[in-house]
Amino acid sequence: MKKLMKQFLCMALALCLMTCFLPQQADAATIKYVTKVSSLKSGTAVTAKGYTSSYSSSTEVFTYTSQFYKISVPSGGYVTFHTTDASKDLYLYKSIKKNKAYHESNEIGFMYNKKTYYRVLPAGTYYVFASKGLRFKWVFHKATNSTNYCKSKATALKAGKKVTSVFFRGYEFNKWYKITVSSKKTLSVNLTDLISSGTVSLDVLKSSGMRVNITSVNDTTWRTKSAVNKGTYYLRLRPLDYSSTTDYYRGRMCTLLWK
């Protein structure tokens, strides 16, 4: 029994000595964030550096570097973003928090699953962050602010002719188009939302102002439920209200064609 007690005391003493000499807590490595910003002109392509990381064993510091691209958007037009890989993402920011992780900044747009994106942005400065290795560019397109915002100022539109409608910021009024049907037929109207599905709605109206019943064939095509008589009709595009901050910075833009 005494021998067993001695062995126990020796083990307890050894454990105590080991505990005294071991560090109480391992020093945690330091994390450092670095933000880099480069100006990018309209029409200039660049290969994104994205988000990179490095570790210094001497200082025990992890460094995470985010590369943003600053763009200056004029008024009186719209912007397209062009990429080479639809599987990689683009992020749009109104402002950035320097020396923070990129996702902590004020994101106003997430673009993915396409190679071309349309945005009707208010004039100002923006920042783009893209997945590492993605080659992309942005292009500003000058456009005219049309005045066909009421029936009396409707723009004549021939069958088979495609028109692009841009709803400028602060001028998101209805747009009217006048069409002439030469014989009794079922009207087919193609409305392609270039921003995001469901931001612009379509109405077909008679000269009297009465609506013609239409039905959706797919995401872009609408048809009258029955044949319409020969005569003059109107196509009215209505921009829908913004439902979020991201939605606001997308804007409203579409193409229209009838036959």
JOMO-V509090 format. One record per residue. N is the residue number from 0. RES is the residue in one small letter. SS is DSSP state (2 for helix, 1 for strand, 0 for the rest). PHI is phi as a letter, one per 20 degrees, with the letter a starting at -180 (999 if undefined). Layout:
n = (N & N)
res = (RES & RES)
ss = (SS & SS)
phi = (PHI & PHI)
This chain:
n = (0 & 1 & 2 & 3 & 4 & 5 & 6 & 7 & 8 & 9 & 10 & 11 & 12 & 13 & 14 & 15 & 16 & 17 & 18 & 19 & 20 & 21 & 22 & 23 & 24 & 25 & 26 & 27 & 28 & 29 & 30 & 31 & 32 & 33 & 34 & 35 & 36 & 37 & 38 & 39 & 40 & 41 & 42 & 43 & 44 & 45 & 46 & 47 & 48 & 49 & 50 & 51 & 52 & 53 & 54 & 55 & 56 & 57 & 58 & 59 & 60 & 61 & 62 & 63 & 64 & 65 & 66 & 67 & 68 & 69 & 70 & 71 & 72 & 73 & 74 & 75 & 76 & 77 & 78 & 79 & 80 & 81 & 82 & 83 & 84 & 85 & 86 & 87 & 88 & 89 & 90 & 91 & 92 & 93 & 94 & 95 & 96 & 97 & 98 & 99 & 100 & 101 & 102 & 103 & 104 & 105 & 106 & 107 & 108 & 109 & 110 & 111 & 112 & 113 & 114 & 115 & 116 & 117 & 118 & 119 & 120 & 121 & 122 & 123 & 124 & 125 & 126 & 127 & 128 & 129 & 130 & 131 & 132 & 133 & 134 & 135 & 136 & 137 & 138 & 139 & 140 & 141 & 142 & 143 & 144 & 145 & 146 & 147 & 148 & 149 & 150 & 151 & 152 & 153 & 154 & 155 & 156 & 157 & 158 & 159 & 160 & 161 & 162 & 163 & 164 & 165 & 166 & 167 & 168 & 169 & 170 & 171 & 172 & 173 & 174 & 175 & 176 & 177 & 178 & 179 & 180 & 181 & 182 & 183 & 184 & 185 & 186 & 187 & 188 & 189 & 190 & 191 & 192 & 193 & 194 & 195 & 196 & 197 & 198 & 199 & 200 & 201 & 202 & 203 & 204 & 205 & 206 & 207 & 208 & 209 & 210 & 211 & 212 & 213 & 214 & 215 & 216 & 217 & 218 & 219 & 220 & 221 & 222 & 223 & 224 & 225 & 226 & 227 & 228 & 229 & 230 & 231 & 232 & 233 & 234 & 235 & 236 & 237 & 238 & 239 & 240 & 241 & 242 & 243 & 244 & 245 & 246 & 247 & 248 & 249 & 250 & 251 & 252 & 253 & 254 & 255 & 256 & 257 & 258)
res = (m & k & k & l & m & k & q & f & l & c & m & a & l & a & l & c & l & m & t & c & f & l & p & q & q & a & d & a & a & t & i & k & y & v & t & k & v & s & s & l & k & s & g & t & a & v & t & a & k & g & y & t & s & s & y & s & s & s & t & e & v & f & t & y & t & s & q & f & y & k & i & s & v & p & s & g & g & y & v & t & f & h & t & t & d & a & s & k & d & l & y & l & y & k & s & i & k & k & n & k & a & y & h & e & s & n & e & i & g & f & m & y & n & k & k & t & y & y & r & v & l & p & a & g & t & y & y & v & f & a & s & k & g & l & r & f & k & w & v & f & h & k & a & t & n & s & t & n & y & c & k & s & k & a & t & a & l & k & a & g & k & k & v & t & s & v & f & f & r & g & y & e & f & n & k & w & y & k & i & t & v & s & s & k & k & t & l & s & v & n & l & t & d & l & i & s & s & g & t & v & s & l & d & v & l & k & s & s & g & m & r & v & n & i & t & s & v & n & d & t & t & w & r & t & k & s & a & v & n & k & g & t & y & y & l & r & l & r & p & l & d & y & s & s & t & t & d & y & y & r & g & r & m & c & t & l & l & w & k)
ss = (0 & 2 & 2 & 2 & 2 & 2 & 2 & 2 & 2 & 2 & 2 & 2 & 2 & 2 & 2 & 2 & 2 & 2 & 2 & 2 & 2 & 0 & 0 & 0 & 0 & 0 & 0 & 0 & 0 & 1 & 1 & 1 & 1 & 1 & 1 & 1 & 1 & 1 & 1 & 0 & 0 & 0 & 0 & 0 & 0 & 1 & 1 & 0 & 0 & 0 & 1 & 1 & 1 & 1 & 1 & 1 & 0 & 0 & 0 & 0 & 1 & 1 & 1 & 1 & 1 & 1 & 1 & 1 & 1 & 1 & 1 & 1 & 1 & 0 & 0 & 0 & 1 & 1 & 1 & 1 & 1 & 1 & 1 & 0 & 0 & 0 & 0 & 0 & 0 & 1 & 1 & 1 & 1 & 1 & 1 & 0 & 0 & 0 & 0 & 0 & 0 & 2 & 2 & 2 & 0 & 1 & 1 & 1 & 1 & 1 & 1 & 0 & 0 & 0 & 0 & 1 & 1 & 1 & 1 & 0 & 0 & 0 & 0 & 1 & 1 & 1 & 1 & 1 & 1 & 1 & 0 & 0 & 0 & 0 & 1 & 1 & 1 & 1 & 1 & 1 & 1 & 1 & 0 & 0 & 0 & 0 & 0 & 0 & 0 & 0 & 2 & 2 & 2 & 0 & 1 & 1 & 0 & 0 & 0 & 0 & 0 & 0 & 1 & 1 & 1 & 1 & 1 & 0 & 0 & 0 & 0 & 0 & 0 & 0 & 1 & 1 & 1 & 1 & 1 & 1 & 1 & 0 & 0 & 0 & 1 & 0 & 0 & 1 & 1 & 1 & 1 & 1 & 1 & 0 & 0 & 0 & 0 & 0 & 0 & 1 & 1 & 1 & 1 & 1 & 1 & 1 & 0 & 0 & 0 & 0 & 1 & 0 & 0 & 1 & 1 & 1 & 0 & 0 & 0 & 0 & 1 & 1 & 1 & 1 & 0 & 0 & 0 & 1 & 0 & 0 & 1 & 1 & 1 & 1 & 1 & 1 & 1 & 1 & 1 & 0 & 0 & 0 & 0 & 0 & 2 & 2 & 2 & 2 & 2 & 2 & 0 & 1 & 1 & 1 & 1 & 1 & 1 & 1 & 0)
phi = (999 & f & f & f & f & f & f & f & f & f & f & f & f & f & f & f & f & f & f & f & e & f & f & f & b & f & f & f & f & e & d & c & d & c & d & d & c & c & f & c & e & g & n & e & e & b & e & f & e & m & d & d & c & b & c & d & f & f & d & l & d & e & d & d & d & d & d & d & c & e & c & d & e & f & e & m & a & c & c & d & d & d & c & d & b & f & e & d & d & c & c & d & c & e & b & c & e & f & l & c & g & g & f & e & f & e & f & c & a & c & d & b & m & b & d & c & c & d & b & d & e & f & g & q & d & c & c & d & c & c & g & g & n & f & e & b & b & c & c & e & d & f & b & e & e & f & d & e & e & b & g & f & d & g & e & f & c & f & f & n & e & e & c & d & d & d & e & f & f & n & c & e & e & f & d & d & c & d & c & d & e & e & b & f & a & e & f & c & c & d & d & d & f & e & e & a & g & n & e & c & d & c & c & d & c & f & g & f & o & f & f & d & f & c & c & e & e & b & f & c & d & c & c & f & f & b & f & d & f & g & q & d & c & c & d & d & d & c & f & e & f & f & d & b & f & f & f & f & f & f & n & c & a & b & d & c & b & c & b)
